[in-house]
Amino acid sequence: MYQINFNTPIHVHFIGIGGISMSGLAQLLIEKGFAVSGSDAKKSPLTQHLVSMGAKISYPQMASNIDDSIDLVVYTAAIAQDNPELTAAAGKKIPLMTRASLLGQIMKNYKMPIAVSGTHGKTTTTSMISEVLLAADADPTLSIGGILKSIGNIRIGKSDYFVAEACEYTNSFLSFFPRFSIILNIEEDHLDFFKDIDDIRQSFRRFAEILPEDGFLIINKGIDCVEQLTGGLPCGIVTFGADPSADYSFTDAAYDEFGRASYTLVKKGQKCGTVRLGVVGEHNILNSLSVIALMDILGFDADTVYNALSAFSGTDRRFELKGEVAGIKVLDDYAHHPTEIATTLKAAVNYPHKTLWCVFQPHTYTRTKAFLKDFARSLSLADKVVLTDIYAAREKNTIGISSADLLHELEKTGTECYYMQSFDEIENFLLKNCIDGDLLITMGAGDVVKIGENLLGI
């Protein structure tokens, strides 16, 4: 494995430099004195910002972009093996590294690397940790998979703290080298890569095994057979969750008029005061418990932690209030797994509304087929559902699935539901049928957010 050392900067070329994560890592290396080049399909605000920092970026991707000055080429899982730049780099025998491996190598340059993993909640929890460290003036370096309003997707600090999301897809997180790891939850997902839930659990076990003896694993005690994941590990183990026997648990959960949660914190069976959150839902109570556990291990002042959690209002596309039109509140959420959908819609129940509308865009054909009945059950928590076409992402429809199949399953639940192929058609339908006092949530990991933004004129 090629080693990244901040003390010996080199020339790194990024194939697909315009992505949220890739652009953030490129920015970090520029700040550390590395020469950075890259390529992408088109210009964007992210690539333009990198150019302003000194990066050399080419459009589009071409073999001629790979020259002899490049010491290392970084690429993502989305880059095809016949990509002209990847092929040219291999021909020149330039070392190649995945984005995940680069992130892991960067971690090695920090004394306090923190990785947040789990099927759901990674971005929100990483952002919570980020806000706490910022409030504590810890000057962390932060790599977030979404957009945090206070910093964007990357922040380069000067301390020993480095915080990053750790995604299980394609076993990316097995390339990481954290000292502190959080496992929020483990469920079936990414079944285009993993065989089944046992295969996923094995990957999380291997992720936990990476931790050194002086490290800590903070894990949700509610995960099935959690002892299989923690047994025999040399690191410290701290549990959190709804289970009262967890090291960090809660009681007396309540929600204000906007659905924001509060609860009594319980540490090792002892009540320790009230925690108030600026975000909604029981899932965020669990996320915050993992953050409190981490900050206790790191020795941060409890009041600073609680105040930062109260001030944290979420990240882009996580139960994000986009605006209001004709008395209809429009929210957007990234949920694209049945559990995430159910969690978001349950949280919405505590938000003031008359009728709860959900515009859902299924994400990938394999996920839609694998969880068809589960999607229908979760979506039935809304009063009315509008389905868009499936967002293909990295896939082609070789399995003959469509949103019409999901509509059929939803109809079996008795939920009022509709399927429309164009965003224009959906927007016109919503304008005619939503009324003052309704709550409209656009939901999915694709571009469904545009529907709400178009309705709001933003």
C-alpha positions in Angstrom: 0.0 0.0 0.0 1.3 3.4 -1.0 1.9 5.5 2.2 0.7 9.1 2.5 2.9 11.2 4.8 2.1 14.8 5.4 5.9 15.4 5.9 6.7 14.4 2.3 4.0 15.9 0.0 3.7 14.5 -3.5 1.7 15.1 -6.7 -1.7 13.4 -6.4 -4.2 13.2 -9.3 -7.9 12.6 -8.6 -10.1 10.9 -11.2 -13.6 12.3 -10.5 -12.3 15.2 -8.3 -15.7 17.0 -8.3 -17.5 14.6 -5.9 -18.2 15.7 -2.3 -15.8 13.3 -0.7 -13.0 13.5 -3.4 -13.1 17.3 -3.5 -12.8 17.4 0.3 -9.8 15.1 0.4 -8.2 17.1 -2.5 -8.6 20.3 -0.5 -7.1 18.7 2.6 -4.0 17.6 0.6 -3.6 21.1 -1.0 -3.6 22.5 2.5 -0.9 20.1 3.5 1.3 21.2 0.7 0.6 18.5 -1.9 0.4 19.2 -5.6 -3.1 18.3 -6.7 -4.6 17.7 -10.1 -7.7 16.0 -11.3 -10.5 15.6 -13.8 -14.2 15.5 -14.0 -17.1 15.5 -16.4 -17.9 19.2 -16.0 -17.1 22.3 -13.9 -18.9 22.8 -10.6 -18.7 25.1 -7.5 -16.5 22.4 -5.8 -14.1 22.1 -8.7 -13.9 25.9 -9.1 -13.1 26.2 -5.4 -10.2 23.7 -5.8 -8.9 25.6 -8.8 -8.9 28.8 -6.7 -6.7 26.9 -4.2 -4.2 25.9 -6.9 -5.5 22.6 -8.2 -5.1 21.9 -11.9 -8.4 20.3 -13.2 -9.2 19.0 -16.7 -12.5 18.4 -18.4 -13.4 15.7 -19.3 -11.4 12.7 -18.3 -8.7 11.8 -20.9 -5.6 9.7 -21.0 -3.5 12.8 -21.9 -4.3 14.2 -18.4 -2.0 11.6 -16.9 1.6 12.8 -17.2 4.9 11.7 -15.6 4.8 14.4 -12.9 2.0 12.4 -11.1 3.1 10.3 -8.1 -0.3 8.8 -7.2 -3.7 8.4 -8.8 -6.8 8.3 -6.7 -10.2 7.0 -7.9 -13.6 6.1 -6.6 -15.6 2.9 -6.9 -17.8 4.6 -9.5 -14.8 4.8 -12.0 -15.0 2.0 -14.6 -11.9 -0.2 -15.0 -11.6 0.9 -18.7 -11.5 4.6 -17.7 -8.9 6.2 -20.0 -7.1 7.9 -17.1 -7.0 4.8 -15.0 -5.7 2.8 -18.0 -3.1 5.4 -18.7 -1.9 5.5 -15.1 -1.6 1.7 -15.0 0.4 1.8 -18.3 2.8 4.3 -16.7 3.0 2.1 -13.6 1.8 5.0 -11.4 0.6 3.8 -8.1 -3.2 3.6 -7.8 -5.3 4.1 -4.7 -9.1 4.1 -4.0 -10.7 7.1 -2.3 -11.3 4.9 0.8 -7.6 3.9 1.0 -6.5 7.5 0.7 -8.8 8.4 3.6 -7.4 5.6 5.6 -3.8 6.7 4.8 -4.7 10.3 5.9 -6.0 8.9 9.2 -2.6 7.6 9.9 -1.3 11.1 10.1 -3.5 12.0 13.1 -3.2 10.8 16.7 -7.0 10.9 17.4 -8.8 9.5 14.3 -12.5 8.9 14.7 -14.7 6.8 12.3 -18.5 6.7 12.3 -20.1 3.7 10.8 -23.5 2.1 10.5 -26.2 1.4 7.9 -28.0 4.6 8.9 -27.1 7.9 10.6 -23.5 8.3 9.7 -23.6 11.8 8.3 -25.8 13.1 11.1 -23.7 11.6 13.8 -20.4 12.7 12.2 -21.9 16.2 12.0 -22.9 16.1 15.7 -19.4 15.1 16.7 -18.0 17.9 14.5 -20.2 20.5 16.1 -19.2 19.4 19.6 -15.5 19.5 18.7 -15.9 23.0 17.1 -17.8 24.2 20.2 -15.0 22.9 22.4 -12.4 24.8 20.3 -10.7 21.5 19.6 -9.7 22.6 16.0 -10.5 19.2 14.3 -10.1 18.1 10.8 -13.5 16.9 9.5 -14.5 14.9 6.5 -18.3 14.7 6.2 -20.4 12.8 3.6 -23.0 15.6 3.5 -23.0 19.4 3.8 -22.8 20.8 7.3 -24.0 24.4 7.3 -21.1 25.7 9.5 -18.3 24.1 7.4 -19.5 22.5 4.2 -18.1 19.0 3.6 -14.5 19.5 4.8 -12.7 21.4 7.5 -8.9 21.4 7.9 -7.8 21.9 11.5 -4.4 21.8 13.2 -5.1 19.5 16.1 -4.8 15.7 16.4 -8.5 15.1 15.9 -9.7 13.7 12.6 -13.3 12.7 12.1 -14.7 10.8 9.1 -17.7 8.7 8.0 -16.9 5.1 7.5 -19.1 3.5 4.8 -19.4 -0.2 4.6 -20.3 -0.3 0.8 -17.6 -2.3 -1.1 -15.9 -2.7 2.3 -14.5 0.8 2.0 -14.2 1.2 5.8 -11.8 -1.8 6.0 -9.2 0.6 4.6 -9.5 2.9 7.5 -7.2 3.2 10.6 -9.3 4.7 13.4 -8.5 4.8 17.1 -12.2 5.5 18.0 -15.0 3.8 16.1 -18.8 4.1 16.4 -21.2 1.4 15.0 -24.7 2.9 15.0 -26.7 0.0 13.6 -26.4 -2.9 11.2 -29.1 -3.8 8.7 -29.4 -5.3 5.2 -28.4 -2.9 2.5 -26.2 -2.7 -0.5 -27.2 -6.2 -1.6 -25.7 -5.5 -5.0 -22.4 -6.0 -3.1 -23.1 -8.0 0.1 -24.5 -11.5 0.0 -26.8 -11.2 3.0 -27.0 -9.8 6.5 -24.4 -12.3 7.8 -21.9 -11.0 5.2 -22.6 -7.5 6.3 -22.1 -8.4 10.0 -18.8 -10.0 9.2 -17.6 -6.8 7.5 -18.5 -4.8 10.6 -16.7 -7.3 12.8 -13.6 -6.9 10.6 -14.0 -3.1 10.9 -14.1 -3.4 14.7 -11.0 -5.6 14.7 -8.9 -2.8 13.1 -9.0 -0.9 16.4 -5.8 -0.9 18.5 -5.6 -1.9 22.1 -5.7 1.7 23.2 -8.7 2.4 21.1 -12.4 2.3 21.8 -15.5 0.8 20.1 -18.8 2.6 20.8 -21.6 0.3 19.7 -25.4 0.2 19.8 -26.4 -2.5 22.2 -29.6 -3.0 20.3 -27.8 -4.6 17.4 -28.7 -8.3 17.2 -26.2 -10.6 18.9 -23.9 -7.6 19.6 -21.5 -9.9 21.5 -20.5 -11.6 18.2 -19.2 -8.2 17.1 -17.4 -7.3 20.3 -16.2 -10.6 21.8 -12.5 -10.9 22.1 -11.6 -7.4 20.9 -8.5 -5.9 22.5 -9.9 -2.4 22.6 -12.3 -0.8 25.1 -16.0 -1.4 24.5 -18.7 1.1 25.4 -22.4 0.5 24.6 -25.3 2.8 24.0 -28.9 2.4 23.1 -32.5 2.1 24.2 -31.7 -1.0 26.3 -31.5 0.2 30.0 -28.5 -2.0 30.5 -26.4 -0.1 28.0 -23.6 2.1 29.4 -25.4 5.1 27.9 -29.2 5.0 27.6 -32.2 7.3 28.0 -35.6 7.6 29.5 -38.4 10.2 29.5 -38.2 11.0 25.8 -40.3 13.9 24.7 -40.8 16.1 21.7 -41.6 19.8 21.4 -44.0 21.5 18.9 -41.5 21.1 16.1 -40.7 17.4 16.8 -37.3 18.2 18.4 -36.3 15.6 21.0 -35.3 15.8 24.6 -34.6 13.0 27.1 -33.1 12.1 30.5 -29.6 10.8 30.0 -28.8 7.5 31.9 -25.1 6.5 32.4 -24.6 3.1 33.8 -28.0 3.1 35.4 -27.7 6.6 36.9 -29.8 9.6 35.7 -27.6 12.4 34.7 -29.9 15.3 33.7 -31.7 16.4 30.6 -30.4 16.5 27.1 -32.2 18.7 24.5 -31.6 18.2 20.8 -32.1 20.6 17.9 -33.1 17.7 15.6 -36.1 15.4 15.5 -36.8 11.7 16.2 -35.8 8.9 18.5 -33.1 7.9 16.0 -31.3 11.1 16.8 -31.6 10.4 20.5 -29.6 7.2 19.8 -27.1 9.1 17.5 -26.6 11.7 20.3 -25.9 9.0 22.9 -23.0 7.6 20.8 -21.6 11.2 20.6 -21.9 11.7 24.4 -20.2 8.4 25.0 -17.3 9.4 22.7 -16.9 12.8 24.3 -16.9 11.3 27.8 -14.0 9.0 26.7 -12.2 12.0 25.2 -12.7 14.0 28.4 -14.7 16.9 27.1 -16.8 19.1 29.4 -20.4 17.7 29.6 -22.1 21.2 29.4 -20.1 22.0 26.3 -21.3 18.7 24.7 -25.0 19.2 25.7 -25.1 22.8 24.5 -23.5 21.9 21.1 -26.1 19.1 20.7 -28.9 21.5 21.4 -27.6 24.0 18.9 -27.1 21.3 16.2 -30.0 21.7 13.7 -29.0 19.0 11.2 -27.3 18.7 7.9 -28.5 19.2 4.3 -31.1 16.6 3.2 -31.7 15.2 6.7 -35.2 16.2 7.7 -34.4 19.6 6.3 -37.1 22.3 6.2 -36.8 23.8 2.8 -39.5 26.4 3.1 -43.2 27.0 2.9 -45.6 27.6 0.0 -49.3 28.4 0.3 -49.2 27.2 3.9 -47.6 23.9 3.0 -44.3 23.1 4.8 -41.8 21.4 2.5 -39.1 19.2 4.0 -36.5 17.1 2.3 -34.8 13.9 3.6 -32.1 11.6 2.2 -33.9 8.4 3.4 -33.6 5.6 0.8 -33.8 2.4 3.0 -37.0 1.1 4.5 -35.8 1.6 8.1 -34.7 5.2 7.3 -38.1 5.9 5.7 -40.0 4.6 8.7 -37.8 6.5 11.1 -38.3 9.8 9.2 -42.0 9.4 8.8 -42.4 8.5 12.5 -40.5 11.6 13.4 -42.8 13.6 11.1 -45.8 12.6 13.2 -44.5 14.8 15.9 -44.2 17.8 13.5 -47.4 20.0 13.2 -49.4 19.1 10.1 -52.8 18.1 8.7 -52.0 15.6 6.0 -48.5 14.0 5.7 -47.5 13.7 2.1 -44.4 11.8 1.0 -42.9 12.1 -2.5 -40.5 9.1 -2.7 -37.9 8.4 -5.3 -36.6 4.7 -5.0 -32.9 4.5 -5.3 -31.3 1.7 -7.5 -33.1 -1.2 -9.0 -31.5 -3.9 -6.8 -32.5 -2.1 -3.6 -36.1 -1.6 -4.8 -36.5 -5.2 -5.7 -34.8 -6.5 -2.5 -37.0 -4.4 -0.2 -40.2 -4.0 -2.2 -42.6 -5.1 0.5 -40.6 -3.4 3.2 -40.7 -0.1 1.3 -44.4 -0.4 1.0 -44.8 -1.0 4.8 -42.6 2.0 5.7 -44.2 4.4 3.2 -47.6 3.4 4.5 -46.8 5.5 7.6 -47.5 8.6 5.4 -51.1 9.7 4.7 -50.5 10.0 1.0 -47.6 8.9 -1.2 -46.4 9.9 -4.6 -43.8 7.8 -6.4 -41.3 8.9 -9.0 -39.4 6.7 -11.3 -36.5 4.7 -9.8 -33.2 6.6 -9.6 -30.7 4.3 -11.4 -27.5 5.7 -9.9 -24.8 3.2 -10.8 -27.1 0.5 -12.2 -28.9 -0.6 -15.3 -32.4 -2.1 -15.1 -31.6 -5.7 -15.9 -34.1 -7.1 -13.4 -37.3 -5.6 -14.8 -38.4 -3.7 -11.7 -40.2 -0.3 -11.7 -42.0 2.1 -9.4 -45.3 0.5 -10.7 -44.4 -2.6 -8.7 -43.9 -0.5 -5.6 -47.2 1.2 -6.3 -49.0 -2.2 -6.4 -47.5 -3.2 -3.0 -48.5 0.2 -1.5 -52.1 -0.2 -2.7 -52.3 -3.5 -0.8 -51.7 -1.5 2.5 -54.6 0.7 1.8 -52.4 3.8 1.5 -53.5 6.5 -1.0 -50.7 6.5 -3.5 -49.8 7.7 -7.0 -47.1 7.1 -9.5 -46.0 9.7 -12.0 -43.0 9.5 -14.3 -42.1 13.2 -14.7 -41.3 15.8 -12.0 -43.4 18.4 -13.8 -46.5 16.1 -13.5 -45.8 15.5 -9.8 -45.3 19.2 -9.1 -48.6 20.1 -10.8 -50.4 17.4 -8.9 -49.1 18.5 -5.6 -50.0 22.2 -6.2 -53.6 21.1 -6.9 -54.0 18.6 -4.0 -51.9 19.8 -1.1 -53.6 22.4 1.2 -52.7 24.9 3.9 -51.4 23.0 6.9 -50.1 20.0 5.1 -46.6 18.6 5.5 -44.8 17.5 2.3 -41.6 15.5 2.5 -39.5 14.8 -0.6 -37.5 11.7 0.1 -34.7 9.7 -1.5 -30.9 9.7 -2.3 -31.3 10.9 -5.9 -32.5 14.2 -7.3 -36.1 14.2 -5.8 -35.1 17.3 -3.8 -35.7 19.3 -7.0 -39.4 18.8 -6.7 -39.7 20.6 -3.4 -37.3 23.3 -4.6 -39.2 23.9 -7.7 -42.5 24.2 -5.8 -40.7 26.8 -3.5 -39.1 28.6 -6.4 -35.6 28.1 -5.1 
